[in-house]
Amino acid sequence: MNSKIVLLFILICQWANGQSQLEPIGTYFKDQLYKKNTSASFLPISKSTIKPSWNCYDTVLPNKTKRFRDEHLIKVKGGDFKLEISPLCHFSLGCDFLDSNNQSLYQNSRGLIILGDITPRFSFSTSFYENQARFSSYESSYMSEHGEIYPTANNQYNVQNAVVPGAARTKPFKNGGFDYGYAIGNFVFRATKNITVMAGNNQQFIGAGYRSLLLSDNAVGSPYVRVDYQFLPRWTFNYLRSRLLNLVRKPNYTTVEGYYQPKGLAVNYISFAATSRLTISLFDGAIWAKGDSIKTSALNPLYYSPVPFLAHLVSDSISYAITGLNFNWVINSKIRLYGQAAFASGQKVETAFQLGCRSYELFGLQTLFMQLEYNQVSSHMYQAPAQFLSYSQYNLPLAHTKGNGFRELIVRINWRWKCFSAEGKSIVYQLIDHQKNSLLPITKYSTPDNNWLALEQAELSYQINKKLNLSVFSTLTYRFNSPSTDQKNLLLNVGIRTSLINHYNDY
């Protein structure tokens, strides 16, 4: 029996072909990906399905320098095996000119990434980061509001430590700083030409936008299994199952600390290529209960089913379902329209909506890029009737980083010259009955916010290595909350960093 399984595995491997490593989903890589005529909308995707990204120094630098800037530090290759290793970093210093405390800001991150290909059909990647940082006042406040929740006497709770978006939970470090570490990784197996199996704990992203209202890389990565299956020339099915955590310590435990509340994420995603340029996708996502604040139980068997919409058949104490549509329309080689619509049924029907445009080679300039995007989310869209089933992971939103109750307009402009880059970003929020604590797994009331919030950012950078997006940068950020007069930040940060994943701070 074992020999038959091995033989079947070998035959399957012979049918598969192409490199299986996943393309990073950091903003830079996403911008380059959608410069190509690709219909992909469930990220990350295998590099074998896309063309190489634009290379800023193809005709400028000699081969030795080009290899240094376009490859990993260590590269071992032989036969059907390849191993690549590079250091990762984010070293920066900064200040907030409007902060009366006059504390310096800093980020000190060291890490390592290891990527391997074993034959053309199996790949793996692992990376880890060790970090110490002091963030601006508005960032620190956001992260602390989503920290670990500990039970106290009289059925009350308090929040300790913090959670960094796209990273991990923290512990205090020196005066006002955070200490945290995290690791992400995955393996990819191309079982056949039409079936790819992935597993790991890296982030996922659905859509072609800067934000996603269906599934975003804002939260902390979670263990998952994903299967991509192209079952007809124009039809693709994505199956994702993941284990999430609410950072609420259970009151009864026999270990050193109480365990967190687990829950499950189930996503069924069906895409139809209506034409070579237009793809329409149906999203079925649901959070499933795996116990409560007292005890852990098994997931409902319907959680594992690839049949969509089954979560609507069970009670709201077992599952919270979100249904959505995603479209991706490549008008021509320079313009791409995209959008999303979603709804959820709580006490009433809640909605979310996105419409955006990516424009490349603007005004005839090959390296001038602009993105316009509008997002709108109702005040309880991702908040489940059973609070612990809200659409969140590690107490952070699984979709838009702001959570519920807002309208948002985003304008991004990026211009590149050789390896230099200048980018401007403007984000304006209109908050509508926005409650900053609405997605926490416990009821924690906060006064609804109906203010305006704006964030303006300009960044200059020089890209040293494209493979890691290693860049020297200087960023100036102005953020203000209106009509309040005391919530303003003017930040200047300079440093060097690798940017493979996103850590959003524009909330």
C-alpha positions in Angstrom: 0.0 0.0 0.0 2.8 2.4 0.9 4.6 1.8 -2.3 1.5 2.6 -4.3 1.1 5.9 -2.5 4.7 6.8 -3.2 4.3 5.9 -6.9 1.2 8.0 -7.1 3.0 10.9 -5.5 5.9 10.6 -8.1 3.4 10.5 -11.0 1.6 13.6 -9.8 5.0 15.4 -9.4 5.9 14.6 -13.0 2.8 16.3 -14.2 3.4 19.5 -12.3 5.8 22.2 -13.6 7.0 25.7 -12.9 8.4 27.5 -9.9 6.0 27.4 -6.9 7.3 30.2 -4.6 4.7 32.7 -3.6 5.0 36.3 -4.7 5.1 38.7 -1.7 2.0 40.8 -1.1 3.6 43.9 0.2 2.3 47.1 -1.5 5.3 47.4 -3.8 5.0 43.9 -5.1 1.2 44.2 -5.5 1.6 47.3 -7.6 4.1 45.5 -9.8 1.8 42.5 -10.1 -1.2 44.4 -11.3 0.9 46.3 -13.8 0.7 43.0 -15.7 -2.4 41.7 -17.4 -3.3 39.4 -14.6 -6.8 38.4 -13.3 -5.5 37.1 -10.0 -7.4 38.4 -6.9 -6.7 35.8 -4.2 -3.2 36.6 -3.0 -0.5 35.4 -2.6 -0.1 33.6 -5.9 2.7 31.4 -7.3 5.4 33.2 -9.2 5.1 30.6 -12.0 1.8 32.2 -13.0 3.2 35.8 -13.5 5.9 37.4 -15.5 8.9 39.0 -13.7 8.3 42.4 -12.2 9.6 45.6 -13.8 13.3 45.9 -13.1 14.5 49.4 -12.4 18.1 48.8 -13.4 17.9 46.3 -16.3 19.9 48.6 -18.7 21.8 50.7 -16.2 23.9 48.5 -14.0 26.7 46.1 -14.8 26.0 42.4 -14.4 27.8 42.0 -11.0 25.9 44.9 -9.5 22.7 43.7 -11.0 23.1 40.3 -9.4 23.8 41.9 -6.1 20.6 44.0 -6.4 18.4 41.3 -7.8 19.3 38.2 -5.9 19.4 36.9 -2.4 22.6 37.1 -0.3 23.2 33.4 -0.3 22.2 31.1 -3.1 22.8 27.4 -3.3 21.6 25.5 -6.4 22.0 22.0 -7.7 19.9 19.8 -9.8 16.3 20.1 -8.8 17.2 21.9 -5.5 17.6 25.6 -4.8 18.1 27.4 -1.5 18.2 31.2 -0.9 18.9 33.0 2.3 18.9 36.7 3.1 18.8 38.9 6.2 15.8 41.1 6.8 15.8 44.4 8.6 14.0 47.6 9.5 16.2 50.2 11.2 14.7 53.7 11.5 14.7 56.8 13.7 12.1 59.4 13.8 10.3 62.1 15.8 6.8 63.6 16.2 7.2 67.4 16.0 3.8 67.8 17.5 4.3 65.5 20.5 4.8 67.4 23.7 6.5 64.4 25.3 9.4 64.9 22.8 10.2 61.1 22.7 12.2 59.8 19.8 10.6 57.1 17.6 12.5 54.1 16.4 12.2 50.7 14.8 14.8 48.0 15.4 13.9 44.8 13.5 16.3 42.0 12.6 15.3 38.9 10.7 16.1 36.2 8.3 14.3 34.7 5.3 14.9 31.2 3.9 13.4 30.0 0.6 13.7 26.6 -1.0 12.6 24.8 -4.1 12.7 21.0 -4.2 12.0 20.1 -7.7 9.8 22.4 -9.8 6.6 21.5 -7.9 7.4 21.9 -4.2 8.6 25.1 -2.5 8.9 26.4 1.0 9.6 29.7 2.7 10.2 30.7 6.3 11.1 34.0 7.9 11.3 35.4 11.4 11.7 38.8 12.9 12.8 40.1 16.3 11.7 43.7 17.0 11.9 46.6 19.4 10.1 49.8 18.6 8.6 53.0 19.9 5.7 54.2 17.8 3.9 57.5 17.5 1.1 58.2 20.0 -1.8 57.4 17.6 -0.1 54.1 16.6 0.6 53.1 20.1 -3.0 53.9 21.1 -4.4 51.8 18.3 -2.2 48.8 19.1 -2.8 49.0 22.9 -6.6 49.2 22.4 -6.4 45.8 20.6 -4.1 44.1 23.2 -4.6 40.9 25.2 -7.8 40.8 27.3 -7.5 39.4 30.8 -10.4 38.4 33.1 -10.6 40.1 36.5 -13.0 39.9 39.5 -16.7 40.4 39.0 -16.7 39.2 35.4 -14.7 42.3 34.3 -11.7 42.5 31.9 -8.7 44.6 31.4 -6.5 45.1 28.3 -2.7 44.6 28.6 0.2 44.8 26.1 -0.6 45.5 22.5 -0.9 44.0 19.0 1.1 45.3 16.0 -0.8 45.0 12.7 0.7 42.3 10.4 3.1 41.2 13.2 2.4 40.0 16.7 1.3 40.7 20.2 3.9 42.6 22.3 5.3 43.1 25.7 6.6 46.4 27.2 10.1 47.6 26.3 11.9 50.4 28.2 10.0 53.7 28.2 6.9 53.5 26.0 8.3 50.9 23.6 7.2 47.5 22.5 9.1 44.2 22.2 7.8 41.5 19.9 8.8 38.7 17.7 7.1 36.6 15.0 7.6 34.1 12.3 5.8 33.4 9.1 6.1 30.7 6.5 4.5 28.4 4.0 4.9 25.5 1.7 3.5 25.2 -1.8 2.9 22.0 -3.7 1.7 22.0 -7.3 -0.1 18.7 -7.4 -1.1 19.1 -11.0 -1.2 21.8 -13.6 -4.6 22.9 -12.2 -4.3 22.2 -8.5 -2.0 24.0 -6.0 -2.0 23.2 -2.3 -0.6 25.7 0.2 -0.2 25.6 4.0 1.5 27.9 6.5 0.8 31.0 8.6 1.4 33.9 6.2 -1.3 36.6 5.5 -3.8 36.4 2.7 -5.4 39.2 0.6 -8.4 39.3 -1.7 -8.8 42.0 -4.3 -6.8 44.4 -6.4 -7.1 47.3 -4.1 -4.9 49.0 -1.5 -7.5 47.8 1.0 -9.7 44.7 1.0 -13.2 44.5 2.4 -13.3 40.7 2.1 -10.0 39.4 3.5 -6.9 41.6 4.2 -3.3 41.2 5.4 -3.9 43.7 8.2 -4.2 41.1 11.0 -1.6 38.7 12.3 -0.9 35.6 10.2 -2.7 32.4 11.2 -2.3 28.7 10.5 -4.1 27.8 7.3 -4.6 25.3 4.5 -5.5 26.6 1.0 -6.3 24.8 -2.2 -6.5 26.6 -5.6 -8.2 24.6 -8.3 -8.9 25.6 -11.9 -11.6 23.1 -12.7 -12.6 24.7 -16.1 -10.7 27.0 -18.4 -12.6 30.0 -17.1 -13.5 28.9 -13.6 -11.3 28.8 -10.5 -12.1 27.7 -7.0 -10.1 28.7 -3.9 -10.7 26.8 -0.6 -9.2 28.3 2.6 -9.5 27.1 6.1 -7.7 28.8 9.0 -7.6 28.7 12.8 -8.0 32.2 14.4 -7.6 33.4 17.9 -9.4 36.0 20.1 -6.8 37.4 22.5 -9.0 36.7 25.5 -7.5 34.7 28.3 -9.8 31.9 29.5 -10.5 32.3 33.3 -10.1 28.5 34.0 -6.8 26.9 33.2 -4.3 24.4 34.5 -1.3 25.8 32.6 0.9 28.8 33.5 -1.5 31.1 31.7 -5.0 30.8 30.4 -5.3 29.8 26.7 -6.9 32.2 24.1 -10.3 31.7 22.5 -10.0 29.8 19.2 -12.3 30.1 16.2 -12.3 29.0 12.6 -12.3 31.0 9.3 -13.8 29.3 6.3 -13.5 30.9 2.8 -14.9 29.5 -0.5 -14.0 31.8 -3.4 -15.2 31.1 -7.0 -13.9 33.1 -9.9 -15.2 33.3 -13.4 -13.2 34.9 -16.3 -16.0 36.4 -18.3 -13.5 37.7 -20.8 -9.7 37.8 -21.0 -9.9 41.1 -19.2 -12.8 40.9 -16.8 -13.0 38.5 -13.9 -15.9 38.3 -11.4 -15.6 36.4 -8.2 -18.0 35.3 -5.5 -16.8 35.4 -1.9 -18.3 33.2 0.9 -16.5 33.8 4.2 -17.6 32.8 7.7 -16.2 32.7 11.3 -17.1 29.5 13.1 -17.3 28.9 16.8 -14.8 26.6 18.4 -16.0 26.9 22.0 -16.5 30.0 24.1 -14.7 31.9 26.8 -14.9 28.9 29.2 -14.2 25.8 27.1 -13.0 24.7 23.7 -15.1 22.4 21.5 -14.9 20.9 18.0 -15.9 22.9 15.0 -19.2 22.3 13.3 -18.7 19.7 10.5 -20.2 22.2 8.0 -17.0 24.3 8.5 -15.1 21.9 6.3 -17.5 21.8 3.4 -16.5 23.4 0.1 -20.2 24.1 -0.6 -20.8 27.9 -0.1 -23.4 29.6 2.0 -23.8 26.7 4.5 -23.0 29.1 7.4 -26.3 30.9 6.7 -28.1 27.7 7.8 -26.9 27.6 11.4 -27.6 29.9 14.3 -25.6 33.1 14.9 -24.1 31.6 18.0 -22.3 29.0 15.8 -21.2 31.1 12.8 -21.1 34.6 11.4 -21.2 34.8 7.6 -20.1 37.4 5.1 -21.0 37.2 1.4 -19.3 39.3 -1.3 -18.4 40.0 -4.9 -15.1 41.0 -6.3 -14.5 42.3 -9.8 -11.2 42.9 -11.7 -11.4 44.7 -15.1 -8.3 45.4 -17.2 -9.6 48.1 -19.5 -6.2 48.3 -21.3 -2.5 47.9 -20.5 -2.6 51.2 -18.5 -5.9 51.2 -16.7 -7.5 48.7 -14.3 -10.8 49.1 -12.6 -11.6 47.0 -9.5 -14.2 46.8 -6.8 -15.9 44.8 -4.0 -19.3 44.6 -2.4 -20.2 42.6 0.7 -23.1 42.2 3.1 -23.7 40.5 6.4 -26.9 39.8 8.3 -26.8 40.8 12.0 -29.6 42.7 13.7 -30.0 44.2 10.2 -28.3 43.9 6.8 -24.8 45.5 7.0 -22.9 46.4 3.8 -19.4 47.3 2.6 -18.5 48.7 -0.8 -15.2 49.4 -2.7 -14.5 51.0 -6.1 -11.0 51.7 -7.3 -8.8 52.4 -10.3 -5.1 51.7 -11.0 -3.5 53.8 -13.7 0.0 53.0 -15.0 2.2 55.1 -17.3 0.2 58.2 -16.4 0.6 61.2 -18.8 2.8 59.1 -21.0 5.5 58.6 -18.3 6.4 54.9 -18.1 7.0 54.8 -14.4 4.3 57.2 -13.1 1.5 55.3 -11.3 -1.7 56.5 -9.6 -4.3 54.7 -7.6 -7.7 56.1 -6.6 -9.9 54.1 -4.2 -13.1 54.6 -2.3 -14.3 52.4 0.6 -17.5 52.5 2.6 -18.4 50.2 5.5 -21.6 50.4 7.6 -21.3 50.7 11.4 -21.7 47.0 12.3 -20.6 45.2 9.2 -17.9 42.9 10.7 -19.4 42.8 14.2 -21.2 39.5 14.9 -24.3 39.2 17.2 -22.2 36.8 19.2 -19.3 39.2 19.9 -16.6 36.5 20.0 -17.5 35.5 16.4 -16.7 39.0 15.0 -14.6 39.2 11.8 -11.2 39.5 13.5 -7.9 37.8 14.3 -5.7 38.6 17.3 -8.3 41.3 18.1 -7.5 43.1 14.8 -9.9 43.4 11.9 -9.6 40.7 9.2 -10.7 43.1 6.5 -10.2 46.9 6.6 -7.8 48.1 9.3 -10.3 50.7 10.5 -13.0 48.1 11.2 -16.6 49.5 11.0 -18.4 52.7 10.4 -16.6 54.9 7.9 -16.2 56.3 4.4 -12.6 56.5 3.0 -11.0 58.1 0.0 -7.4 57.1 -1.0 -5.1 58.7 -3.5 -1.7 57.2 -4.1 0.9 58.5 -6.6 4.2 56.9 -7.3 7.0 57.9 -9.7 10.2 56.0 -10.3 13.4 57.1 -11.9 16.0 54.3 -12.1 16.1 53.0 -8.5 14.8 56.2 -6.9 11.1 56.5 -5.9 8.9 59.3 -4.8 5.4 58.5 -3.4 2.6 60.6 -2.1 -0.5 59.2 -0.3 -3.6 61.0 0.9 -6.3 59.3 3.0 -9.4 60.9 4.2 -11.9 59.2 6.5 -15.4 60.3 7.4 -16.3 58.3 10.5 -20.0 57.4 10.9 -20.9 56.0 14.3 -17.5 54.4 14.4 -16.6 52.5 17.6 -13.0 51.6 17.9 -13.7 48.6 20.1 -16.6 47.1 18.0 -14.6 44.0 16.9 -13.2 43.0 20.3 -14.4 39.6 21.4 -16.0 41.2 24.6 -18.5 44.0 24.9 -16.4 47.1 25.6 -18.4 50.3 24.9 -16.8 53.4 23.4 -18.4 56.6 22.4 -19.3 56.6 18.7 -17.0 58.8 16.7 -18.4 61.0 13.8 -15.3 63.0 13.2 -13.2 63.5 10.1 -9.7 62.1 9.9 -7.0 62.7 7.4 -3.5 61.3 6.8 -1.1 62.9 4.3 2.2 61.1 3.6 5.2 61.7 1.3 8.1 59.3 1.0 11.5 59.4 -0.9 13.4 56.1 -1.2 16.2 54.4 -3.0 15.8 50.7 -3.8 19.0 48.7 -3.1 17.6 45.2 -3.7 14.4 44.4 -5.7 14.1 40.8 -4.5 13.6 42.0 -0.9 12.5 45.5 -1.6 15.4 46.7 0.5 15.4 50.5 0.4 16.8 53.6 2.1 13.8 55.8 2.9 12.6 59.1 4.4 8.9 59.5 5.2 7.0 62.6 6.3 3.5 62.0 7.7 0.9 64.5 8.8 -2.3 63.2 10.5 -5.1 65.1 12.1 -8.5 64.4 13.6 -11.2 67.1 13.0 -12.9 68.9 14.7 -10.6 67.9 17.6 -7.6 70.3 17.8 -5.3 68.2 20.0 -5.1 65.0 17.9 -2.4 65.9 15.4 0.9 64.2 14.5 3.7 65.4 12.2 6.1 62.4 11.9 9.5 62.2 10.2 11.2 58.8 9.9 14.4 57.9 8.1 16.0 54.5 7.8 16.6 51.4 5.9 14.2 48.4 5.6 13.1 45.3 3.7 9.4 45.4 2.8 8.0 42.0 1.9 4.8 42.3 4.0 2.6 45.2 5.1 2.3 46.8 8.5 -0.5 49.3 8.1 -0.4 52.5 10.1 -2.7 54.7 8.1 -5.8 54.4 10.3 
